[in-house]
Every structure is written in structure tokens, then in C-alpha cells.
Amino acid sequence: MKLRKLKLYGFNNLTKTLSFNMYDICYARTEEERRKYIAYIDEEYSAPRLTDILTEVAGIVGADILNIAQQDYDPQGASVTMLIAEDHAKCDKTDIAAHLDKSHITVHTYPESHPQRGICTFRADIDVST
């Protein structure tokens, strides 16, 4: 028996998730080099910059942004979470929390340095879920 192809409309018909991690490792010989590396990562991957990147991703997948939560951490790191919907015009503001299990885009960063060994690492965990 030949299976018939299903026609899918929009991005919420089936759950789809893309999760990946980015890694960067740097050998910093001095405390100054470690400080500069962490400062560079914090600037390049700050919450506002990550928000700009995720806003572009939402546009690429054709999503309307319902809500953005962003946070820079002390001493370093950042997180951004976006709730997204296919058609914001159809969403009642009271329903926004219900969309959390439907669609979201997140990124969390983890810049670290090991003071005795001179190794600096950066990890970003990224999820796009519909």
C-alpha cells in the first residue's frame, strides 16, 4: 500500500526542534589575555546582540515574536528566550503563556576561564523549537 503524502501548512503542525552547541577554546598565557578574551565574548554575545540574532532567526522561520526575555549575567554570560507564534494577529495576550510549549527560540552562553592553566572556553547552547 502506497502512503499518501501529507500537506503541512505553517510551522506548528508538527513539533520540530533544532538544538546545537557552539564551542570556542582559547589558550590565554596571561591574566590580561584571559580578561580580554572574556570581555570580547561578553561583548560579542551580549543579551542585546543575541536578541538581534534571534530576531533575525524568527524572521527566517516566518514567526511573529510574542515576548522576549533577555539577561546578561555577572560576572559573564547571557541568555535570551523568545516566545514565537505563526500568526500574532490571532493571539490573545492572555494566551501568550500557553504558547511556551508551542514555539520558542533560546540561547544560553557559558564563557569561562581556568586561571592556573590559561585555558578559556566559550559555549553557546541554542534551541529553535516549533
C-alpha positions as CSV (number, residue, x, y, z in Angstrom):
1,M,0.0,0.0,0.0
2,K,1.5,3.4,-1.0
3,L,1.4,6.0,1.7
4,R,-0.1,9.3,0.7
5,K,2.0,12.5,1.4
6,L,0.6,14.9,3.9
7,K,0.5,18.5,3.1
8,L,1.8,20.6,6.0
9,Y,0.8,24.3,6.5
10,G,2.6,26.7,8.8
11,F,5.3,25.8,11.3
12,N,3.1,24.5,14.2
13,N,1.7,21.3,12.5
14,L,4.4,19.1,13.9
15,T,6.9,19.6,16.7
16,K,10.3,20.4,15.2
17,T,13.3,21.2,17.3
18,L,16.8,22.2,16.2
19,S,19.3,22.1,19.1
20,F,23.0,22.7,18.8
21,N,26.0,23.9,20.7
22,M,28.9,26.2,19.6
23,Y,32.3,25.9,21.3
24,D,35.4,28.0,21.3
25,I,38.6,27.3,23.1
26,C,41.4,29.8,23.6
27,Y,44.8,29.5,25.2
28,A,45.5,32.7,27.1
29,R,49.0,32.9,28.5
30,T,48.4,35.8,30.9
31,E,45.7,37.1,33.2
32,E,45.4,40.1,30.8
33,E,44.8,37.8,27.8
34,R,42.1,35.8,29.8
35,R,40.4,39.1,30.8
36,K,40.4,40.3,27.2
37,Y,39.0,37.1,25.9
38,I,36.1,37.0,28.3
39,A,35.5,40.7,27.7
40,Y,35.4,40.0,23.9
41,I,33.0,37.1,24.3
42,D,30.7,39.1,26.7
43,E,30.6,42.0,24.1
44,E,30.1,39.8,21.0
45,Y,27.5,37.5,22.8
46,S,25.7,40.0,25.0
47,A,21.9,39.7,25.5
48,P,21.1,42.6,23.2
49,R,23.3,41.2,20.4
50,L,21.8,37.7,20.9
51,T,18.3,39.2,20.8
52,D,19.2,40.8,17.4
53,I,20.4,37.5,16.1
54,L,17.3,35.6,17.3
55,T,15.0,38.2,15.9
56,E,16.6,37.6,12.5
57,V,16.1,33.8,13.0
58,A,12.4,34.4,13.9
59,G,12.1,36.3,10.6
60,I,13.7,33.5,8.7
61,V,11.3,30.9,10.0
62,G,8.3,33.2,9.5
63,A,7.5,33.7,13.2
64,D,6.0,36.6,15.0
65,I,7.7,37.4,18.3
66,L,5.3,37.4,21.2
67,N,7.7,38.1,24.0
68,I,11.5,38.5,24.7
69,A,13.3,37.8,27.9
70,Q,16.9,38.6,28.0
71,Q,19.6,38.7,30.7
72,D,23.3,39.5,30.9
73,Y,24.9,37.8,33.9
74,D,27.6,38.9,36.3
75,P,30.5,38.1,36.1
76,Q,29.8,36.8,32.5
77,G,27.3,35.1,30.2
78,A,23.9,35.9,28.7
79,S,20.6,34.2,28.0
80,V,17.7,35.1,25.6
81,T,14.3,33.4,25.3
82,M,11.7,34.3,22.7
83,L,8.2,33.1,22.5
84,I,7.1,32.9,18.9
85,A,3.8,32.3,17.1
86,E,2.9,31.8,13.5
87,D,0.3,34.4,13.4
88,H,0.4,37.0,16.2
89,A,-2.8,38.7,15.0
90,K,-4.7,35.5,16.0
91,C,-3.2,35.5,19.5
92,D,-5.0,37.0,22.5
93,K,-2.5,38.5,25.0
94,T,-4.0,36.2,27.7
95,D,-2.9,33.2,25.6
96,I,0.8,34.1,25.4
97,A,1.9,31.8,28.3
98,A,0.1,28.9,26.5
99,H,2.4,29.4,23.5
100,L,5.5,28.5,25.5
101,D,5.1,24.8,24.8
102,K,4.4,25.5,21.1
103,S,7.2,27.7,20.0
104,H,10.4,29.2,21.3
105,I,13.9,30.2,20.5
106,T,16.6,30.2,23.2
107,V,20.3,30.8,23.5
108,H,22.4,30.5,26.7
109,T,26.1,31.3,26.8
110,Y,28.8,30.0,29.1
111,P,32.2,31.8,28.9
112,E,34.8,30.6,31.4
113,S,38.5,30.7,32.1
114,H,40.8,28.5,34.1
115,P,43.2,30.8,35.9
116,Q,46.0,28.3,36.5
117,R,46.0,26.6,33.1
118,G,45.4,29.5,30.8
119,I,42.5,27.8,29.0
120,C,39.5,29.9,28.2
121,T,36.3,28.3,26.8
122,F,33.0,29.6,25.4
123,R,29.9,27.5,24.9
124,A,26.6,28.6,23.5
125,D,23.5,26.3,23.6
126,I,20.9,27.2,21.0
127,D,17.4,25.8,20.6
128,V,14.8,26.6,17.9
129,S,11.6,24.8,18.7
130,T,8.2,24.9,16.9
